[in-house]
Amino acid sequence: MEEGLADPLYLGNDLRCRSVFDQVMDVKVGHSKLGLGPELFAKKPRAQPTWRGIADIMLHFEGDVPVDKKERAIARRRYRTTMLGNKIGESLLVDVFPYPHQNRKQWLYAGLSRFKTREEYEAALVDDRLALLREAIEAHKREAVICYGHELWDVYKLLFPKVTDWRKRDHCLCANWKGANVTLCNHFTWRGLNQDWQLDELASIVFRGQNGGR
């Protein structure tokens, strides 16, 4: 949905760092100077609930999901800190909106930008941002595209303007777009995605018809 923010106290520093980011970059490199960013990749990394779920989905994609619960948690953490969004990895993480926040209830930019409200900001940027993301997604073959966060499903659908055949599967909406499975799901912090079996069910939806991954 949008860039994250560890704490509003880091906003000024984070904006200065983000202002020189490459358009597409390694996630670890990108977080190296952000507030609390390096802690996400430490030997004992701080929690990142959203990336936890995404990393689990990627373990399914790789066909390497441990059966043991503790081993699976370790594998998920290892993947999250070494491969997720890594330049040598298989995943691309993108955001619809560029201004970092801790959550969408916040609006930290009334005095920092030309947008006085979140509604004004989103309305002004959404079309150009979606065009940019569509170009990035189209540039390479994608086996699966996951858009998470139920409140933005209508926006996510605009990424795929020619898709009209959206089908409900459990708590998800699904479609096919240029050979890729597209899945709209709830946010990965949703309580319905806390358990391993719930992530297994989501993976079966995401990789439908693809044998659960590779």
Buried (B, 14 or more C-beta within 10 A) or exposed (E): BBBBBBEBEBBEEBBEBBEEEEEEEBBBBBBEBBBEBBBBBEEEBEEBEBBBBBBBBBBBBBEEBBEEEEEBBEBBBEBBBEBBBBEEBEBBEBEBBEBBBEEBEBBBBEEEEEBEEBEBBBEEBBEEBBEBBBEEBEEEEBBBBBBBBBEBBEBBBBBBEEEEEBEEBEBBBBBBBEEBBBBBBBBBBBEEBEEBEBBEBBBBBBBBEBEBBE
